[in-house]
Amino acid sequence: MIDVFTDPTSPGGCENKITGEKKTVQPWVIEKVQEGMRLAVLDGTLTKEFKNVTIAAAGKTGTAEYCDKYANEKNLCIPGSWPTHAWTVAYAPYDEPEIAVVAFVYNGGEGASVAAPIVRQVIEAYFDLKAADTAAVSP
C-alpha cells in the first residue's frame, strides 16, 4: 500500500501522506460544485467554447504550472513564469449526466483555449453518435 506520495521531479519537492481515511462529502457541497461548473459554461471560461452546444453541460478549465525534469533541461523553470499544462473537465447533460470527459494537454498552456475544444468535440461526438444510433433503430 502507498503511504506517501512524492514528486522527485519537482525542484521544491512535493510530499503528501496518504491516510486511507474515507471522508464523506455532504450533498450540498456537491450541489455547489455542480452549480459552479454549470456557471463556467453559462458565463465563464467555457462559455465561448460551448456557446453552440445544444446539450446542457457543466465543466471546469484549468492551467497547472509545472517544473519537471524536461522543463528544467530546457531552462523553462523560471519562478513566476513556469510552463503550464492545459486541462478541462466537463460532463453532460447537466441534470442527468451520461458522459464525463477530461482532456489534459502536457505543456499545453491555457485550459480554456487548448483543452476545452477537445472536451467539447468529444461530448458533441458522443451525442451525435447517440442520435445516429437512435435514428437507425427507430422504424
C-alpha positions in Angstrom: 0.0 0.0 0.0 1.2 3.5 -0.8 1.8 5.6 2.3 3.4 8.8 0.9 3.4 10.3 -2.5 6.4 12.3 -3.5 7.3 14.1 -6.8 11.0 13.7 -7.3 10.9 15.9 -10.5 9.7 18.9 -8.6 12.6 21.2 -7.6 10.8 22.3 -4.4 9.6 18.7 -3.7 6.1 17.7 -3.0 5.1 15.1 -0.4 1.7 14.1 0.8 0.9 11.4 3.3 -1.9 9.1 2.2 -4.0 8.1 5.2 -6.5 5.8 3.6 -9.2 7.6 5.6 -12.5 7.8 3.8 -14.4 11.1 4.0 -18.0 11.8 3.1 -18.8 14.9 1.1 -22.1 16.5 2.1 -24.7 16.6 -0.7 -24.9 20.5 -0.5 -21.1 20.6 -1.3 -21.6 18.5 -4.4 -24.5 20.7 -5.5 -22.4 23.9 -5.1 -19.6 22.4 -7.2 -22.1 21.3 -9.9 -23.6 24.8 -9.9 -20.2 26.4 -10.3 -19.3 24.0 -13.1 -22.5 24.9 -14.8 -21.7 28.6 -14.5 -18.4 28.1 -16.1 -20.3 27.0 -19.2 -23.0 29.7 -19.0 -20.9 32.7 -18.1 -17.2 31.7 -17.5 -14.2 30.1 -19.1 -16.2 27.6 -21.1 -18.9 30.0 -22.4 -17.2 30.7 -25.8 -16.4 27.0 -26.4 -19.8 25.7 -25.5 -22.0 28.5 -26.9 -23.4 26.4 -29.8 -23.7 23.1 -27.9 -27.3 22.2 -27.6 -27.0 19.8 -24.6 -26.7 21.5 -21.2 -23.2 20.9 -19.9 -21.1 21.7 -16.9 -17.3 22.0 -16.7 -14.1 23.5 -15.4 -11.0 24.6 -17.1 -7.5 24.7 -15.6 -4.0 25.8 -16.1 -1.4 24.0 -14.0 2.1 25.3 -13.6 4.8 22.7 -13.6 8.6 22.3 -13.4 9.6 18.7 -14.2 13.0 17.4 -15.4 12.1 18.1 -19.0 11.2 21.7 -18.3 14.4 22.0 -16.2 16.5 20.6 -19.1 15.1 23.4 -21.3 15.7 26.1 -18.7 11.9 26.8 -18.5 11.6 26.7 -14.7 11.7 30.4 -14.1 9.9 31.4 -10.9 6.8 33.4 -11.8 6.9 32.2 -15.3 6.7 28.4 -15.3 5.4 26.5 -18.2 1.8 25.3 -17.9 -0.3 22.2 -18.6 -3.8 22.8 -20.0 -6.8 20.8 -18.8 -10.6 20.8 -18.9 -13.2 18.5 -17.5 -16.9 18.6 -18.4 -20.0 16.5 -18.3 -23.4 16.4 -19.9 -26.3 16.6 -19.7 -26.0 18.8 -16.6 -29.2 17.4 -14.9 -28.7 13.7 -15.8 -25.0 13.1 -16.8 -24.3 10.5 -19.3 -20.7 11.4 -20.2 -17.8 13.0 -18.4 -14.6 13.9 -20.3 -11.2 15.1 -19.2 -8.6 16.5 -21.6 -5.1 17.1 -20.2 -2.5 18.6 -22.6 1.1 18.4 -21.4 2.7 21.8 -21.8 -0.5 23.0 -23.5 -0.8 26.4 -22.0 -4.3 27.7 -21.1 -7.0 25.1 -20.4 -9.8 27.1 -21.9 -8.1 27.6 -25.3 -6.4 24.3 -25.7 -8.1 21.5 -23.7 -11.7 22.9 -23.9 -12.1 22.3 -27.6 -11.1 18.7 -27.2 -13.6 18.1 -24.5 -16.4 19.9 -26.4 -15.7 17.8 -29.5 -15.8 14.5 -27.6 -19.1 15.5 -25.9 -20.6 16.5 -29.3 -19.4 13.3 -31.0 -21.0 11.3 -28.2 -24.4 12.9 -28.6 -24.2 12.8 -32.4 -23.4 9.1 -32.3 -26.2 8.5 -29.8 -28.7 10.4 -32.1 -27.5 8.4 -35.1 -27.9 5.1 -33.2 -31.4 6.1 -32.1 -32.4 7.1 -35.7 -31.0 3.8 -37.0 -33.1 1.8 -34.6 -36.3 3.8 -35.0 -38.8 2.5 -37.6 
